[in-house]
Amino acid sequence: MEEERMSIEQIRALPKAAIAQKYGCSVQYVRKILQGKYNLTTLRSKQIVKDLEDILKILERDTNVEN
């Protein structure tokens, strides 16, 4: 994630409040990590990015739902 930034649409789609609650931090902290305003120097920030990338993969993968 350090090399490529997420788009605004991708950032909006992610559950920032749930991740913030999981890691005991603020939504603003999660948002700033996503925007690339913080370096990923702590274990917590790296874990947050990993979780958000996993969620984004789930949201963006193709699904074939037939009725």
GUGU-379538 format. One record per atom (N, C-alpha, C, O): residue in three letters; z, y, x. Coordinates in Angstrom, 1 decimal. Atoms other than C-alpha are relative to their C-alpha. Layout:
REM GUGU-379538
<pt><r>Ala</r><up>Z</up><north>Y</north><east>X</east></pt>
...
//
This chain:
REM GUGU-379538
<pt><r>Met</r><up>0.0</up><north>-1.2</north><east>0.8</east></pt>
<pt><r>Met</r><up>0.0</up><north>0.0</north><east>0.0</east></pt>
<pt><r>Met</r><up>0.0</up><north>1.3</north><east>0.9</east></pt>
<pt><r>Met</r><up>-0.4</up><north>2.3</north><east>0.4</east></pt>
<pt><r>Glu</r><up>-0.1</up><north>-1.1</north><east>-0.8</east></pt>
<pt><r>Glu</r><up>0.5</up><north>2.3</north><east>2.9</east></pt>
<pt><r>Glu</r><up>-1.4</up><north>0.5</north><east>0.3</east></pt>
<pt><r>Glu</r><up>-1.7</up><north>1.7</north><east>0.5</east></pt>
<pt><r>Glu</r><up>1.4</up><north>-0.4</north><east>-0.3</east></pt>
<pt><r>Glu</r><up>-3.3</up><north>2.3</north><east>3.6</east></pt>
<pt><r>Glu</r><up>-0.7</up><north>0.5</north><east>-1.2</east></pt>
<pt><r>Glu</r><up>-1.5</up><north>1.5</north><east>-1.1</east></pt>
<pt><r>Glu</r><up>0.6</up><north>-0.5</north><east>1.1</east></pt>
<pt><r>Glu</r><up>-4.5</up><north>2.7</north><east>0.1</east></pt>
<pt><r>Glu</r><up>1.0</up><north>0.4</north><east>-1.1</east></pt>
<pt><r>Glu</r><up>1.9</up><north>-0.3</north><east>-1.4</east></pt>
<pt><r>Arg</r><up>-0.9</up><north>-0.6</north><east>1.0</east></pt>
<pt><r>Arg</r><up>-2.9</up><north>4.8</north><east>-2.6</east></pt>
<pt><r>Arg</r><up>-0.4</up><north>-0.5</north><east>-1.4</east></pt>
<pt><r>Arg</r><up>-1.6</up><north>-0.9</north><east>-1.6</east></pt>
<pt><r>Met</r><up>0.3</up><north>0.4</north><east>1.3</east></pt>
<pt><r>Met</r><up>-2.6</up><north>3.8</north><east>-6.2</east></pt>
<pt><r>Met</r><up>-0.6</up><north>1.2</north><east>-0.8</east></pt>
<pt><r>Met</r><up>-0.2</up><north>2.4</north><east>-0.5</east></pt>
<pt><r>Ser</r><up>0.5</up><north>-1.1</north><east>0.9</east></pt>
<pt><r>Ser</r><up>-4.5</up><north>5.8</north><east>-8.8</east></pt>
<pt><r>Ser</r><up>1.0</up><north>0.5</north><east>-0.9</east></pt>
<pt><r>Ser</r><up>2.0</up><north>-0.2</north><east>-1.2</east></pt>
<pt><r>Ile</r><up>-0.9</up><north>-0.6</north><east>1.0</east></pt>
<pt><r>Ile</r><up>-2.8</up><north>8.0</north><east>-11.3</east></pt>
<pt><r>Ile</r><up>0.1</up><north>-0.9</north><east>-1.2</east></pt>
<pt><r>Ile</r><up>1.2</up><north>-1.1</north><east>-1.7</east></pt>
<pt><r>Glu</r><up>-0.1</up><north>1.0</north><east>1.1</east></pt>
<pt><r>Glu</r><up>-3.7</up><north>5.5</north><east>-14.0</east></pt>
<pt><r>Glu</r><up>0.8</up><north>-1.2</north><east>0.3</east></pt>
<pt><r>Glu</r><up>1.5</up><north>-1.7</north><east>-0.6</east></pt>
<pt><r>Gln</r><up>-0.7</up><north>1.2</north><east>-0.4</east></pt>
<pt><r>Gln</r><up>-2.3</up><north>2.6</north><east>-12.1</east></pt>
<pt><r>Gln</r><up>1.5</up><north>0.4</north><east>0.0</east></pt>
<pt><r>Gln</r><up>2.4</up><north>-0.4</north><east>-0.5</east></pt>
<pt><r>Ile</r><up>-1.4</up><north>-0.4</north><east>-0.1</east></pt>
<pt><r>Ile</r><up>1.0</up><north>4.5</north><east>-11.5</east></pt>
<pt><r>Ile</r><up>0.6</up><north>0.2</north><east>-1.4</east></pt>
<pt><r>Ile</r><up>1.7</up><north>-0.2</north><east>-1.7</east></pt>
<pt><r>Arg</r><up>-0.4</up><north>-0.1</north><east>1.4</east></pt>
<pt><r>Arg</r><up>1.2</up><north>5.4</north><east>-15.2</east></pt>
<pt><r>Arg</r><up>0.3</up><north>-1.3</north><east>-0.7</east></pt>
<pt><r>Arg</r><up>1.2</up><north>-1.4</north><east>-1.5</east></pt>
<pt><r>Ala</r><up>-0.1</up><north>1.3</north><east>0.7</east></pt>
<pt><r>Ala</r><up>0.8</up><north>1.8</north><east>-16.2</east></pt>
<pt><r>Ala</r><up>1.2</up><north>-0.8</north><east>0.4</east></pt>
<pt><r>Ala</r><up>1.6</up><north>-1.8</north><east>-0.3</east></pt>
<pt><r>Leu</r><up>-1.1</up><north>0.8</north><east>-0.6</east></pt>
<pt><r>Leu</r><up>3.7</up><north>0.5</north><east>-14.1</east></pt>
<pt><r>Leu</r><up>1.4</up><north>0.4</north><east>-0.7</east></pt>
<pt><r>Leu</r><up>1.6</up><north>1.6</north><east>-1.0</east></pt>
<pt><r>Pro</r><up>-1.4</up><north>-0.3</north><east>0.6</east></pt>
<pt><r>Pro</r><up>7.3</up><north>0.2</north><east>-15.6</east></pt>
<pt><r>Pro</r><up>1.0</up><north>0.5</north><east>1.0</east></pt>
<pt><r>Pro</r><up>1.8</up><north>-0.2</north><east>1.5</east></pt>
<pt><r>Lys</r><up>-0.8</up><north>-0.6</north><east>-1.1</east></pt>
<pt><r>Lys</r><up>9.0</up><north>2.6</north><east>-13.2</east></pt>
<pt><r>Lys</r><up>1.5</up><north>-0.1</north><east>-0.4</east></pt>
<pt><r>Lys</r><up>2.3</up><north>-0.3</north><east>0.5</east></pt>
<pt><r>Ala</r><up>-1.4</up><north>0.0</north><east>0.4</east></pt>
<pt><r>Ala</r><up>12.2</up><north>2.7</north><east>-15.2</east></pt>
<pt><r>Ala</r><up>0.7</up><north>-1.4</north><east>0.1</east></pt>
<pt><r>Ala</r><up>1.8</up><north>-1.5</north><east>0.6</east></pt>
<pt><r>Ala</r><up>-0.6</up><north>1.4</north><east>-0.2</east></pt>
<pt><r>Ala</r><up>12.7</up><north>-1.1</north><east>-15.2</east></pt>
<pt><r>Ala</r><up>0.2</up><north>-0.3</north><east>1.5</east></pt>
<pt><r>Ala</r><up>1.2</up><north>-0.9</north><east>1.8</east></pt>
<pt><r>Ile</r><up>-0.1</up><north>0.2</north><east>-1.5</east></pt>
<pt><r>Ile</r><up>12.1</up><north>-1.2</north><east>-11.4</east></pt>
<pt><r>Ile</r><up>1.2</up><north>0.8</north><east>0.5</east></pt>
<pt><r>Ile</r><up>2.0</up><north>0.3</north><east>1.3</east></pt>
<pt><r>Ala</r><up>-1.1</up><north>-0.9</north><east>-0.4</east></pt>
<pt><r>Ala</r><up>14.5</up><north>1.7</north><east>-10.9</east></pt>
<pt><r>Ala</r><up>1.4</up><north>-0.7</north><east>-0.4</east></pt>
<pt><r>Ala</r><up>2.3</up><north>-0.7</north><east>0.4</east></pt>
<pt><r>Gln</r><up>-1.3</up><north>0.6</north><east>0.4</east></pt>
<pt><r>Gln</r><up>17.2</up><north>-0.1</north><east>-12.9</east></pt>
<pt><r>Gln</r><up>0.3</up><north>-1.3</north><east>0.8</east></pt>
<pt><r>Gln</r><up>1.4</up><north>-1.5</north><east>1.2</east></pt>
<pt><r>Lys</r><up>-0.2</up><north>1.2</north><east>-0.8</east></pt>
<pt><r>Lys</r><up>16.6</up><north>-3.4</north><east>-11.0</east></pt>
<pt><r>Lys</r><up>0.6</up><north>0.3</north><east>1.3</east></pt>
<pt><r>Lys</r><up>1.4</up><north>-0.4</north><east>1.8</east></pt>
<pt><r>Tyr</r><up>-0.4</up><north>-0.3</north><east>-1.3</east></pt>
<pt><r>Tyr</r><up>17.1</up><north>-1.7</north><east>-7.7</east></pt>
<pt><r>Tyr</r><up>1.1</up><north>1.0</north><east>0.1</east></pt>
<pt><r>Tyr</r><up>1.4</up><north>1.4</north><east>1.2</east></pt>
<pt><r>Gly</r><up>-1.1</up><north>-1.0</north><east>0.0</east></pt>
<pt><r>Gly</r><up>19.8</up><north>0.8</north><east>-8.7</east></pt>
<pt><r>Gly</r><up>-0.4</up><north>1.3</north><east>0.6</east></pt>
<pt><r>Gly</r><up>0.4</up><north>1.9</north><east>1.4</east></pt>
<pt><r>Cys</r><up>0.4</up><north>-1.3</north><east>-0.5</east></pt>
<pt><r>Cys</r><up>17.8</up><north>3.9</north><east>-7.9</east></pt>
<pt><r>Cys</r><up>-0.6</up><north>0.8</north><east>-1.1</east></pt>
<pt><r>Cys</r><up>-0.6</up><north>0.3</north><east>-2.3</east></pt>
<pt><r>Ser</r><up>0.5</up><north>-0.8</north><east>1.0</east></pt>
<pt><r>Ser</r><up>16.2</up><north>6.7</north><east>-9.8</east></pt>
<pt><r>Ser</r><up>-1.5</up><north>-0.3</north><east>-0.2</east></pt>
<pt><r>Ser</r><up>-2.2</up><north>-0.8</north><east>0.6</east></pt>
<pt><r>Val</r><up>1.4</up><north>0.1</north><east>0.3</east></pt>
<pt><r>Val</r><up>12.8</up><north>6.7</north><east>-11.5</east></pt>
<pt><r>Val</r><up>-0.8</up><north>0.9</north><east>0.9</east></pt>
<pt><r>Val</r><up>-1.9</up><north>0.6</north><east>1.3</east></pt>
<pt><r>Gln</r><up>0.7</up><north>-0.9</north><east>-0.9</east></pt>
<pt><r>Gln</r><up>11.9</up><north>9.7</north><east>-9.4</east></pt>
<pt><r>Gln</r><up>-0.2</up><north>-0.6</north><east>1.4</east></pt>
<pt><r>Gln</r><up>-1.3</up><north>-0.4</north><east>2.0</east></pt>
<pt><r>Tyr</r><up>0.2</up><north>0.6</north><east>-1.3</east></pt>
<pt><r>Tyr</r><up>12.5</up><north>7.7</north><east>-6.2</east></pt>
<pt><r>Tyr</r><up>-1.1</up><north>-1.0</north><east>-0.1</east></pt>
<pt><r>Tyr</r><up>-2.0</up><north>-1.1</north><east>0.8</east></pt>
<pt><r>Val</r><up>1.1</up><north>1.0</north><east>0.2</east></pt>
<pt><r>Val</r><up>10.2</up><north>4.9</north><east>-7.5</east></pt>
<pt><r>Val</r><up>-1.4</up><north>0.7</north><east>-0.1</east></pt>
<pt><r>Val</r><up>-2.3</up><north>0.3</north><east>0.6</east></pt>
<pt><r>Arg</r><up>1.2</up><north>-0.8</north><east>0.2</east></pt>
<pt><r>Arg</r><up>7.6</up><north>7.5</north><east>-8.5</east></pt>
<pt><r>Arg</r><up>-0.5</up><north>0.6</north><east>1.4</east></pt>
<pt><r>Arg</r><up>-1.7</up><north>0.5</north><east>1.7</east></pt>
<pt><r>Lys</r><up>0.3</up><north>-0.6</north><east>-1.3</east></pt>
<pt><r>Lys</r><up>7.7</up><north>9.2</north><east>-5.1</east></pt>
<pt><r>Lys</r><up>-0.5</up><north>-1.1</north><east>1.0</east></pt>
<pt><r>Lys</r><up>-1.4</up><north>-0.8</north><east>1.8</east></pt>
<pt><r>Ile</r><up>0.5</up><north>1.1</north><east>-0.9</east></pt>
<pt><r>Ile</r><up>7.3</up><north>5.8</north><east>-3.3</east></pt>
<pt><r>Ile</r><up>-1.5</up><north>-0.3</north><east>-0.4</east></pt>
<pt><r>Ile</r><up>-2.3</up><north>-0.5</north><east>0.5</east></pt>
<pt><r>Leu</r><up>1.3</up><north>0.3</north><east>0.5</east></pt>
<pt><r>Leu</r><up>4.2</up><north>5.2</north><east>-5.5</east></pt>
<pt><r>Leu</r><up>-1.0</up><north>1.1</north><east>0.4</east></pt>
<pt><r>Leu</r><up>-2.2</up><north>0.8</north><east>0.7</east></pt>
<pt><r>Gln</r><up>0.9</up><north>-1.1</north><east>-0.4</east></pt>
<pt><r>Gln</r><up>2.8</up><north>8.6</north><east>-4.7</east></pt>
<pt><r>Gln</r><up>-0.2</up><north>0.1</north><east>1.5</east></pt>
<pt><r>Gln</r><up>-1.0</up><north>1.0</north><east>1.9</east></pt>
<pt><r>Gly</r><up>0.1</up><north>-0.1</north><east>-1.4</east></pt>
<pt><r>Gly</r><up>3.2</up><north>8.0</north><east>-1.0</east></pt>
<pt><r>Gly</r><up>0.8</up><north>1.1</north><east>0.6</east></pt>
<pt><r>Gly</r><up>0.5</up><north>1.5</north><east>1.8</east></pt>
<pt><r>Lys</r><up>-0.8</up><north>-1.1</north><east>-0.6</east></pt>
<pt><r>Lys</r><up>5.7</up><north>10.8</north><east>-0.5</east></pt>
<pt><r>Lys</r><up>1.2</up><north>-0.5</north><east>0.8</east></pt>
<pt><r>Lys</r><up>1.8</up><north>0.3</north><east>1.6</east></pt>
<pt><r>Tyr</r><up>-1.1</up><north>0.6</north><east>-0.9</east></pt>
<pt><r>Tyr</r><up>8.3</up><north>8.4</north><east>1.1</east></pt>
<pt><r>Tyr</r><up>-0.7</up><north>-1.1</north><east>0.9</east></pt>
<pt><r>Tyr</r><up>-1.5</up><north>-1.8</north><east>0.4</east></pt>
<pt><r>Asn</r><up>0.4</up><north>1.1</north><east>-0.9</east></pt>
<pt><r>Asn</r><up>7.7</up><north>6.2</north><east>4.1</east></pt>
<pt><r>Asn</r><up>0.7</up><north>-1.3</north><east>-0.4</east></pt>
<pt><r>Asn</r><up>1.9</up><north>-1.2</north><east>-0.9</east></pt>
<pt><r>Leu</r><up>-0.6</up><north>1.3</north><east>0.3</east></pt>
<pt><r>Leu</r><up>8.4</up><north>2.5</north><east>3.5</east></pt>
<pt><r>Leu</r><up>0.8</up><north>-0.5</north><east>1.1</east></pt>
<pt><r>Leu</r><up>0.4</up><north>-1.4</north><east>1.8</east></pt>
<pt><r>Thr</r><up>-0.8</up><north>0.3</north><east>-1.1</east></pt>
<pt><r>Thr</r><up>11.2</up><north>2.3</north><east>6.0</east></pt>
<pt><r>Thr</r><up>1.2</up><north>-0.9</north><east>-0.4</east></pt>
<pt><r>Thr</r><up>1.8</up><north>-1.6</north><east>0.5</east></pt>
<pt><r>Thr</r><up>-1.2</up><north>0.8</north><east>0.4</east></pt>
<pt><r>Thr</r><up>14.0</up><north>0.6</north><east>4.0</east></pt>
<pt><r>Thr</r><up>-0.5</up><north>-1.3</north><east>-0.7</east></pt>
<pt><r>Thr</r><up>-1.6</up><north>-1.4</north><east>-1.2</east></pt>
<pt><r>Leu</r><up>0.3</up><north>1.3</north><east>0.7</east></pt>
<pt><r>Leu</r><up>14.1</up><north>-2.9</north><east>2.7</east></pt>
<pt><r>Leu</r><up>-0.2</up><north>0.2</north><east>-1.5</east></pt>
<pt><r>Leu</r><up>-1.0</up><north>-0.4</north><east>-2.1</east></pt>
<pt><r>Arg</r><up>0.1</up><north>-0.3</north><east>1.4</east></pt>
<pt><r>Arg</r><up>14.6</up><north>-1.5</north><east>-0.8</east></pt>
<pt><r>Arg</r><up>-1.3</up><north>0.5</north><east>-0.4</east></pt>
<pt><r>Arg</r><up>-2.0</up><north>0.1</north><east>-1.4</east></pt>
<pt><r>Ser</r><up>1.3</up><north>-0.6</north><east>0.3</east></pt>
<pt><r>Ser</r><up>11.5</up><north>0.6</north><east>-0.7</east></pt>
<pt><r>Ser</r><up>-1.2</up><north>-1.1</north><east>0.1</east></pt>
<pt><r>Ser</r><up>-2.1</up><north>-1.1</north><east>-0.7</east></pt>
<pt><r>Lys</r><up>1.0</up><north>1.1</north><east>-0.2</east></pt>
<pt><r>Lys</r><up>9.4</up><north>-2.4</north><east>0.6</east></pt>
<pt><r>Lys</r><up>0.1</up><north>-1.0</north><east>-1.2</east></pt>
<pt><r>Lys</r><up>-1.0</up><north>-1.4</north><east>-1.6</east></pt>
<pt><r>Gln</r><up>-0.1</up><north>0.9</north><east>1.2</east></pt>
<pt><r>Gln</r><up>10.8</up><north>-4.6</north><east>-2.2</east></pt>
<pt><r>Gln</r><up>-0.5</up><north>0.6</north><east>-1.2</east></pt>
<pt><r>Gln</r><up>-1.2</up><north>-0.1</north><east>-2.1</east></pt>
<pt><r>Ile</r><up>0.5</up><north>-0.7</north><east>1.2</east></pt>
<pt><r>Ile</r><up>10.0</up><north>-2.0</north><east>-4.8</east></pt>
<pt><r>Ile</r><up>-1.5</up><north>-0.1</north><east>0.0</east></pt>
<pt><r>Ile</r><up>-2.1</up><north>-0.4</north><east>-1.0</east></pt>
<pt><r>Val</r><up>1.5</up><north>0.0</north><east>-0.1</east></pt>
<pt><r>Val</r><up>6.4</up><north>-1.8</north><east>-3.6</east></pt>
<pt><r>Val</r><up>-0.5</up><north>-1.4</north><east>-0.3</east></pt>
<pt><r>Val</r><up>-1.5</up><north>-1.5</north><east>-1.0</east></pt>
<pt><r>Lys</r><up>0.5</up><north>1.4</north><east>0.2</east></pt>
<pt><r>Lys</r><up>6.0</up><north>-5.6</north><east>-3.5</east></pt>
<pt><r>Lys</r><up>0.1</up><north>-0.3</north><east>-1.5</east></pt>
<pt><r>Lys</r><up>-0.9</up><north>-0.9</north><east>-2.0</east></pt>
<pt><r>Asp</r><up>-0.1</up><north>0.3</north><east>1.4</east></pt>
<pt><r>Asp</r><up>7.3</up><north>-5.9</north><east>-7.1</east></pt>
<pt><r>Asp</r><up>-1.0</up><north>0.8</north><east>-0.8</east></pt>
<pt><r>Asp</r><up>-1.7</up><north>0.2</north><east>-1.7</east></pt>
<pt><r>Leu</r><up>1.0</up><north>-0.8</north><east>0.7</east></pt>
<pt><r>Leu</r><up>5.1</up><north>-3.1</north><east>-8.3</east></pt>
<pt><r>Leu</r><up>-1.4</up><north>-0.4</north><east>0.2</east></pt>
<pt><r>Leu</r><up>-2.3</up><north>-0.4</north><east>-0.7</east></pt>
<pt><r>Glu</r><up>1.4</up><north>0.5</north><east>-0.3</east></pt>
<pt><r>Glu</r><up>2.0</up><north>-4.5</north><east>-6.6</east></pt>
<pt><r>Glu</r><up>-0.2</up><north>-1.3</north><east>-0.8</east></pt>
<pt><r>Glu</r><up>-1.3</up><north>-1.5</north><east>-1.3</east></pt>
<pt><r>Asp</r><up>0.1</up><north>1.2</north><east>0.8</east></pt>
<pt><r>Asp</r><up>2.7</up><north>-7.9</north><east>-8.3</east></pt>
<pt><r>Asp</r><up>-0.2</up><north>0.3</north><east>-1.4</east></pt>
<pt><r>Asp</r><up>-1.0</up><north>-0.3</north><east>-2.1</east></pt>
<pt><r>Ile</r><up>0.1</up><north>-0.3</north><east>1.4</east></pt>
<pt><r>Ile</r><up>3.1</up><north>-6.3</north><east>-11.7</east></pt>
<pt><r>Ile</r><up>-1.5</up><north>0.6</north><east>-0.2</east></pt>
<pt><r>Ile</r><up>-2.1</up><north>0.3</north><east>-1.2</east></pt>
<pt><r>Leu</r><up>1.4</up><north>-0.6</north><east>0.1</east></pt>
<pt><r>Leu</r><up>-0.2</up><north>-4.3</north><east>-11.1</east></pt>
<pt><r>Leu</r><up>-1.0</up><north>-1.1</north><east>0.0</east></pt>
<pt><r>Leu</r><up>-2.0</up><north>-1.0</north><east>-0.8</east></pt>
<pt><r>Lys</r><up>0.9</up><north>1.1</north><east>0.0</east></pt>
<pt><r>Lys</r><up>-2.0</up><north>-7.5</north><east>-10.3</east></pt>
<pt><r>Lys</r><up>-0.1</up><north>-0.7</north><east>-1.3</east></pt>
<pt><r>Lys</r><up>-1.1</up><north>-1.1</north><east>-1.8</east></pt>
<pt><r>Ile</r><up>-0.1</up><north>0.6</north><east>1.3</east></pt>
<pt><r>Ile</r><up>-0.8</up><north>-9.0</north><east>-13.5</east></pt>
<pt><r>Ile</r><up>-0.7</up><north>0.8</north><east>-1.1</east></pt>
<pt><r>Ile</r><up>-1.5</up><north>0.3</north><east>-1.9</east></pt>
<pt><r>Leu</r><up>0.6</up><north>-0.9</north><east>1.0</east></pt>
<pt><r>Leu</r><up>-1.9</up><north>-6.0</north><east>-15.5</east></pt>
<pt><r>Leu</r><up>-1.5</up><north>0.2</north><east>0.1</east></pt>
<pt><r>Leu</r><up>-2.2</up><north>0.4</north><east>-0.9</east></pt>
<pt><r>Glu</r><up>1.4</up><north>-0.3</north><east>-0.2</east></pt>
<pt><r>Glu</r><up>-5.3</up><north>-5.7</north><east>-14.0</east></pt>
<pt><r>Glu</r><up>-0.9</up><north>-1.3</north><east>0.0</east></pt>
<pt><r>Glu</r><up>-2.1</up><north>-1.2</north><east>0.0</east></pt>
<pt><r>Arg</r><up>0.9</up><north>1.2</north><east>0.0</east></pt>
<pt><r>Arg</r><up>-6.4</up><north>-9.4</north><east>-14.0</east></pt>
<pt><r>Arg</r><up>-0.6</up><north>-0.2</north><east>-1.3</east></pt>
<pt><r>Arg</r><up>-0.1</up><north>0.2</north><east>-2.4</east></pt>
<pt><r>Asp</r><up>0.7</up><north>0.2</north><east>1.2</east></pt>
<pt><r>Asp</r><up>-8.9</up><north>-10.5</north><east>-16.5</east></pt>
<pt><r>Asp</r><up>0.7</up><north>-1.1</north><east>-0.8</east></pt>
<pt><r>Asp</r><up>1.2</up><north>-2.1</north><east>-0.3</east></pt>
<pt><r>Thr</r><up>-0.6</up><north>1.1</north><east>0.9</east></pt>
<pt><r>Thr</r><up>-7.6</up><north>-12.4</north><east>-19.5</east></pt>
<pt><r>Thr</r><up>-1.0</up><north>-0.2</north><east>-1.1</east></pt>
<pt><r>Thr</r><up>-1.7</up><north>0.7</north><east>-1.5</east></pt>
<pt><r>Asn</r><up>0.9</up><north>0.4</north><east>1.0</east></pt>
<pt><r>Asn</r><up>-9.6</up><north>-14.3</north><east>-22.0</east></pt>
<pt><r>Asn</r><up>0.8</up><north>-0.5</north><east>-1.2</east></pt>
<pt><r>Asn</r><up>1.2</up><north>-1.6</north><east>-1.2</east></pt>
<pt><r>Val</r><up>-0.8</up><north>0.3</north><east>1.2</east></pt>
<pt><r>Val</r><up>-7.8</up><north>-14.2</north><east>-25.3</east></pt>
<pt><r>Val</r><up>-0.9</up><north>-0.2</north><east>-1.2</east></pt>
<pt><r>Val</r><up>-1.6</up><north>0.8</north><east>-1.6</east></pt>
<pt><r>Glu</r><up>0.9</up><north>0.3</north><east>1.1</east></pt>
<pt><r>Glu</r><up>-9.6</up><north>-15.9</north><east>-28.1</east></pt>
<pt><r>Glu</r><up>0.9</up><north>-0.3</north><east>-1.2</east></pt>
<pt><r>Glu</r><up>1.9</up><north>-1.0</north><east>-1.1</east></pt>
<pt><r>Asn</r><up>-0.8</up><north>0.3</north><east>1.2</east></pt>
<pt><r>Asn</r><up>-8.3</up><north>-16.0</north><east>-31.7</east></pt>
<pt><r>Asn</r><up>-0.4</up><north>-1.3</north><east>-0.6</east></pt>
<pt><r>Asn</r><up>0.2</up><north>-1.7</north><east>-1.6</east></pt>
//
